[in-house]
Amino acid sequence: MIVQEVLERLREEIPKEEYDHFIRNLRFDGEQSKIDHIIFTAPNILLAKWIKTKYGKKLAQLFELKTGRETRVEIVPALPSQTPPDEHQKTSETHTERCSTKINPTYTFENFVVGSSNQFAYTASLSVAERPGKVYNPLFIYGGVGLGKTHLLHAIGNYNLQRGRVVIYVTIEQFMNDFTDHLRNQTIERFRDKYRECDILLIDDVQFLSGKERTQEEFFHTFNELHNAEKQIVLTSDKHPKEIVGLEDRLKSRFEWGLIADIQPPELETKIAIIKKKCELNKIELDNEIINYIATNMDSNIREIEGVINKLNAYSTLVNQKITLDLVKSVISEQRKEWQKSIQLKDIVQIVAAELNIKPSEIRSKSRSRRVVSARRIVIYLARNLTPNSMPALAQFFGMKDHTSVSHAMKKVKEQIKKDPKFRLMIEELEHKVKSNVNKCE
């Protein structure tokens, strides 16, 4: 069996203690898995996150070597066992099929840390959860990577699943793949029944509908059916609907029918509160000095912060060592090095090109147009900060005369960051997207 062969290979390549203490606890989910999407369950959320952070990318690579195709590996916490429902709680097979099995039970309104940066989005989400289809339909939440959009989606889902409503949560990528599979299998009516007869539809990362004309057509009709039936629709994106390039105007218009709420990067006080909440949920003890250090020395991406907390706890458990400030500094430094090794120049070029609506080939060309030069400088700036590439290496990649051209590009971007707050926010958002792209590959 391929799964067993992959795990055996991993066992040979990692420390025996880590395999015995952590990897042996994984269980392969054969029912949910596909050839290019492997799902494991771990006994708890802490272990799931730690294994994903430490070995998710390695497992994906090993599966790709075995199957010859790109494979996504997902590690999720096992759901707690439940007592058999009584007759009034039983749901039909059709109802179960329509309910999402992907909703994370740990993402609730109760453990969402509210601050000035996310207060509006939180309040709107809670209102929608309490009165689905009656207020703010659709609810469109947008903001940077790792700021809590997905948490709010799951919180809405969990709130309504507990009240017996049919909820579907998917990323827009999953929606597109589902649509394509049903088209191929000539079962498109089953697809439409699934998505159009739910009570609440939660769609993550809707910006990836960009340029997908056939899927946009299907989603447009799905949206209309649900909205006309007063069924709740909640969407998330990394940008405002008007700023999504390649999205049909009729969809942009519908996304603005209800309420648009943005989430900003958390201020320091909220970051500290979030770290304390994560520690409380995962039963991790960190003193205030360590918490303040993490808050002030890491970006606002909560997923990254949570990853560091999980690593600290895992390292401490593994070697029975108290979490000290020196250990924290070492883990943060190690995480930065891991990011740098994982991020590829070509990926930065692709992300910047998509954001600025130009061709990737133009960025590497000799073009001196203002738009292209600006994009090229941004790529250089991000590459110097997020990858181990030296200035001579970047000069060679872009066909520049020497490293002084790279130095000049860096200087120009830094100057613009200082004097233009909007430009600074765009650079921060691009950094988040580049790092998020690594997460998707792991």
ZAMARGU-4260 file (C-alpha; in steps of 0.2 Angstrom, whole numbers, plus 5000, padded with zeros to 4 digits):
<rodrens>
0) 5000/5000/5000 | 5007/5017/4995 | 5003/5025/5011 | 5012/5012/5021 | 5027/5013/5010
5) 5028/5032/5012 | 5027/5031/5031 | 5041/5018/5031 | 5051/5029/5020 | 5048/5044/5032
10) 5053/5033/5047 | 5070/5030/5039 | 5073/5049/5036 | 5068/5056/5053 | 5074/5054/5071
15) 5067/5038/5078 | 5060/5047/5094 | 5050/5059/5083 | 5042/5045/5072 | 5038/5034/5088
20) 5031/5049/5098 | 5021/5058/5084 | 5020/5050/5067 | 5014/5033/5074 | 4999/5042/5080
25) 4993/5046/5062 | 4978/5037/5055 | 4975/5036/5036 | 4958/5042/5031 | 4954/5031/5016
30) 4936/5037/5014 | 4940/5055/5012 | 4957/5054/5003 | 4959/5054/4985 | 4975/5049/4974
35) 4981/5068/4974 | 4974/5073/4991 | 4979/5062/5006 | 4971/5065/5023 | 4978/5059/5040
40) 4970/5061/5057 | 4979/5065/5073 | 4973/5062/5091 | 4972/5081/5094 | 4974/5098/5086
45) 4991/5101/5094 | 4998/5086/5087 | 4990/5088/5070 | 4997/5106/5068 | 5014/5101/5074
50) 5016/5086/5062 | 5009/5097/5048 | 5022/5111/5051 | 5036/5099/5053 | 5033/5085/5040
55) 5018/5091/5030 | 5029/5096/5015 | 5040/5081/5017 | 5025/5069/5016 | 5019/5078/5001
60) 5035/5075/4992 | 5036/5057/4996 | 5019/5054/4990 | 5023/5063/4974 | 5038/5052/4972
65) 5027/5036/4974 | 5013/5042/4963 | 5021/5053/4950 | 5008/5067/4953 | 5007/5082/4964
70) 4999/5078/4980 | 4992/5088/4994 | 4993/5081/5012 | 4981/5086/5025 | 4983/5082/5044
75) 4967/5085/5054 | 4962/5082/5072 | 4951/5067/5075 | 4933/5073/5079 | 4928/5068/5097
80) 4917/5053/5098 | 4899/5057/5101 | 4885/5047/5109 | 4872/5040/5097 | 4858/5053/5093
85) 4840/5050/5097 | 4827/5049/5084 | 4824/5068/5084 | 4843/5071/5081 | 4845/5058/5067
90) 4848/5066/5050 | 4846/5057/5033 | 4860/5051/5022 | 4856/5066/5010 | 4857/5079/5024
95) 4874/5071/5030 | 4881/5072/5012 | 4876/5090/5010 | 4884/5095/5027 | 4902/5100/5026
100) 4914/5088/5035 | 4928/5101/5034 | 4922/5113/5047 | 4935/5114/5061 | 4925/5112/5078
105) 4939/5122/5087 | 4935/5138/5077 | 4921/5146/5087 | 4915/5164/5091 | 4920/5160/5109
110) 4938/5158/5105 | 4940/5172/5092 | 4950/5186/5100 | 4941/5203/5096 | 4951/5219/5094
115) 4948/5235/5085 | 4956/5228/5069 | 4942/5214/5067 | 4927/5220/5078 | 4916/5225/5063
120) 4919/5208/5054 | 4916/5198/5070 | 4900/5208/5074 | 4893/5205/5057 | 4898/5187/5057
125) 4889/5184/5073 | 4873/5193/5067 | 4873/5182/5051 | 4875/5166/5062 | 4861/5171/5073
130) 4849/5176/5059 | 4855/5167/5043 | 4847/5174/5027 | 4839/5188/5036 | 4853/5201/5038
135) 4868/5205/5027 | 4866/5192/5013 | 4879/5190/5007 | 4892/5194/5020 | 4908/5197/5011
140) 4924/5197/5023 | 4941/5203/5016 | 4958/5205/5022 | 4976/5199/5022 | 4982/5181/5025
145) 4981/5174/5042 | 4970/5187/5050 | 4955/5177/5055 | 4943/5176/5040 | 4943/5157/5039
150) 4940/5157/5058 | 4924/5167/5057 | 4918/5156/5042 | 4920/5141/5053 | 4912/5149/5068
155) 4897/5153/5058 | 4896/5135/5052 | 4898/5128/5069 | 4885/5139/5077 | 4872/5133/5064
160) 4877/5115/5063 | 4873/5115/5082 | 4856/5121/5077 | 4853/5107/5064 | 4855/5118/5049
165) 4863/5111/5033 | 4880/5120/5031 | 4892/5118/5017 | 4910/5125/5019 | 4922/5124/5004
170) 4936/5134/4997 | 4933/5141/4980 | 4946/5129/4974 | 4936/5114/4981 | 4920/5121/4973
175) 4929/5122/4956 | 4936/5104/4958 | 4919/5098/4963 | 4911/5106/4948 | 4924/5099/4936
180) 4922/5082/4943 | 4903/5082/4941 | 4904/5089/4924 | 4916/5075/4919 | 4905/5062/4927
185) 4889/5069/4919 | 4882/5071/4937 | 4880/5090/4937 | 4862/5089/4944 | 4869/5081/4960
190) 4882/5095/4961 | 4868/5108/4960 | 4857/5099/4972 | 4871/5099/4985 | 4875/5117/4984
195) 4858/5125/4980 | 4848/5115/4994 | 4859/5120/5009 | 4854/5133/5022 | 4871/5141/5023
200) 4885/5141/5010 | 4902/5147/5016 | 4915/5150/5002 | 4933/5154/5006 | 4946/5163/4995
205) 4933/5168/4982 | 4947/5179/4973 | 4953/5162/4965 | 4937/5163/4954 | 4947/5176/4944
210) 4947/5171/4926 | 4937/5155/4928 | 4923/5159/4916 | 4914/5143/4916 | 4915/5141/4935
215) 4909/5159/4937 | 4894/5155/4927 | 4889/5141/4938 | 4893/5150/4954 | 4882/5165/4947
220) 4867/5154/4946 | 4871/5145/4962 | 4872/5162/4971 | 4855/5168/4963 | 4846/5152/4968
225) 4852/5153/4986 | 4849/5172/4988 | 4831/5171/4981 | 4827/5157/4993 | 4834/5168/5007
230) 4848/5155/5011 | 4864/5163/5019 | 4880/5166/5008 | 4896/5171/5016 | 4912/5174/5006
235) 4930/5178/5010 | 4943/5186/4999 | 4960/5194/5001 | 4953/5210/4993 | 4937/5220/4990
240) 4926/5213/4976 | 4930/5228/4965 | 4948/5224/4966 | 4947/5206/4960 | 4954/5206/4943
245) 4946/5194/4931 | 4929/5193/4940 | 4913/5196/4931 | 4905/5213/4934 | 4888/5204/4938
250) 4897/5194/4952 | 4906/5209/4959 | 4889/5218/4960 | 4880/5203/4969 | 4895/5202/4981
255) 4891/5220/4986 | 4872/5217/4989 | 4874/5213/5007 | 4888/5219/5019 | 4907/5220/5015
260) 4918/5219/5031 | 4936/5220/5031 | 4949/5213/5044 | 4965/5223/5047 | 4981/5217/5054
265) 4980/5216/5073 | 4988/5230/5084 | 5001/5224/5097 | 4988/5223/5111 | 4977/5211/5100
270) 4992/5201/5095 | 4996/5198/5113 | 4978/5193/5117 | 4978/5181/5103 | 4994/5173/5108
275) 4987/5171/5126 | 4971/5163/5119 | 4981/5151/5108 | 4991/5146/5123 | 4976/5144/5134
280) 4967/5133/5121 | 4982/5122/5119 | 4987/5121/5137 | 5004/5130/5134 | 5012/5140/5148
285) 5022/5155/5142 | 5027/5170/5153 | 5023/5188/5148 | 5041/5192/5142 | 5040/5177/5130
290) 5023/5182/5124 | 5028/5200/5121 | 5044/5195/5112 | 5033/5184/5100 | 5021/5198/5097
295) 5034/5211/5093 | 5045/5200/5083 | 5033/5191/5071 | 5022/5197/5057 | 5003/5199/5060
300) 4999/5182/5051 | 4991/5173/5066 | 4994/5156/5057 | 5013/5159/5058 | 5012/5164/5076
305) 5002/5149/5080 | 5015/5138/5071 | 5028/5145/5082 | 5018/5142/5098 | 5015/5124/5092
310) 5034/5121/5088 | 5038/5128/5105 | 5027/5116/5114 | 5032/5101/5104 | 5051/5104/5107
315) 5048/5107/5125 | 5038/5090/5126 | 5050/5081/5116 | 5066/5085/5126 | 5057/5089/5142
320) 5064/5107/5142 | 5056/5122/5149 | 5051/5136/5136 | 5064/5150/5138 | 5067/5166/5129
325) 5082/5158/5121 | 5072/5144/5114 | 5059/5156/5107 | 5072/5166/5098 | 5080/5150/5091
330) 5063/5143/5085 | 5058/5160/5077 | 5075/5161/5068 | 5073/5143/5062 | 5056/5146/5055
335) 5062/5161/5046 | 5076/5150/5038 | 5063/5137/5033 | 5053/5150/5024 | 5068/5156/5015
340) 5072/5138/5009 | 5055/5135/5004 | 5051/5151/4994 | 5056/5150/4976 | 5059/5166/4965
345) 5048/5160/4951 | 5033/5159/4964 | 5037/5177/4969 | 5037/5183/4951 | 5020/5174/4948
350) 5012/5181/4964 | 5017/5199/4960 | 5013/5198/4942 | 4995/5192/4947 | 4993/5206/4959
355) 4999/5219/4947 | 4990/5212/4932 | 5005/5210/4921 | 5013/5195/4913 | 5027/5185/4923
360) 5038/5186/4907 | 5037/5205/4907 | 5045/5206/4925 | 5060/5196/4919 | 5061/5205/4902
365) 5072/5221/4898 | 5056/5232/4897 | 5058/5249/4905 | 5040/5253/4906 | 5035/5261/4922
370) 5023/5247/4928 | 5036/5233/4924 | 5050/5242/4932 | 5040/5244/4948 | 5035/5226/4948
375) 5053/5220/4945 | 5059/5231/4960 | 5045/5223/4971 | 5050/5206/4966 | 5068/5210/4970
380) 5064/5218/4987 | 5053/5202/4992 | 5066/5190/4986 | 5080/5199/4996 | 5069/5198/5012
385) 5061/5181/5010 | 5074/5171/5001 | 5093/5167/5004 | 5097/5174/4986 | 5111/5186/4986
390) 5111/5202/4976 | 5123/5195/4963 | 5111/5180/4961 | 5096/5191/4959 | 5106/5201/4946
395) 5109/5186/4936 | 5091/5180/4937 | 5085/5196/4930 | 5099/5198/4917 | 5105/5214/4926
400) 5123/5221/4924 | 5128/5218/4942 | 5122/5218/4960 | 5122/5238/4960 | 5106/5237/4950
405) 5098/5226/4963 | 5104/5238/4977 | 5096/5252/4968 | 5080/5243/4966 | 5080/5239/4985
410) 5083/5257/4989 | 5069/5264/4978 | 5056/5252/4986 | 5062/5256/5004 | 5060/5275/5000
415) 5042/5272/4993 | 5037/5261/5009 | 5042/5276/5020 | 5033/5289/5011 | 5017/5279/5004
420) 5007/5270/5017 | 4996/5262/5004 | 5012/5255/4995 | 5018/5248/5012 | 5002/5239/5015
425) 5003/5232/4998 | 5021/5225/5001 | 5015/5218/5018 | 5001/5209/5009 | 5012/5202/4995
430) 5024/5195/5009 | 5009/5186/5017 | 5003/5179/5000 | 5021/5173/4996 | 5022/5164/5013
435) 5004/5158/5011 | 5009/5150/4995 | 5022/5140/5004 | 5008/5134/5016 | 4998/5127/5002
440) 5013/5118/4995 | 5016/5109/5012
</rodrens>
